Amino acid sequence: MKPLNDLSNDLSNDGHLTNEQLIDQLYAVSDTPHVENCAECRLRLGRLQERRAELAAPAPVSSEFLAAQRRRIYARLGEPAPSRMKWAPAALAAACLLVAGMFVYRPMSAPPVRTDVADAQLFSDVYSMEESTEPIAAAPIHALFEDNQ
């Protein structure tokens, strides 16, 4: 039997059905009376039907294979279930180490900022800006004429 790809792709120039039209016939998507009248198209459709039946046939399975499979299943059913608590001690130890590490770890940080001096300086700057009668826009101009000492 020829494989499906040995069939010519387009025989419509010769007055025969194309492969797509034959596949439509095979799966009863369309019904063309040409197949009943043309021996060549009927032969091609017959080969397609044979190939489809060949591919749809179930694979043979021996009874010995099925019996061995059944024995393996019964043997596994008799075994105890695997323990799911196998990793529990290791997980508990890891959690304890993590908690202990959080209590022991002290991040190195900069010395605390003296807020009393910083707050006093901020209040002084704000108060001097409030007391000044000079407009804010004039401050950049004064910066141009300051003496660098």
Number of C-alpha atoms within 10 A of each C-alpha: 7 10 9 12 8 7 13 9 11 14 13 11 8 7 11 17 24 17 21 11 17 23 16 14 18 16 10 10 11 12 13 14 8 13 18 9 10 13 12 12 20 16 12 18 20 14 16 22 16 13 15 12 11 10 10 9 8 8 7 6 8 8 9 9 10 11 11 11 12 12 12 11 11 11 10 11 10 8 8 7 8 7 7 7 9 9 9 10 10 11 12 11 11 12 12 12 11 12 11 11 11 10 8 9 8 8 6 6 6 6 6 6 8 8 9 9 10 11 11 11 12 12 12 12 11 11 11 11 13 10 8 9 8 10 8 9 8 9 10 9 9 9 9 8 8 8 6 4 3
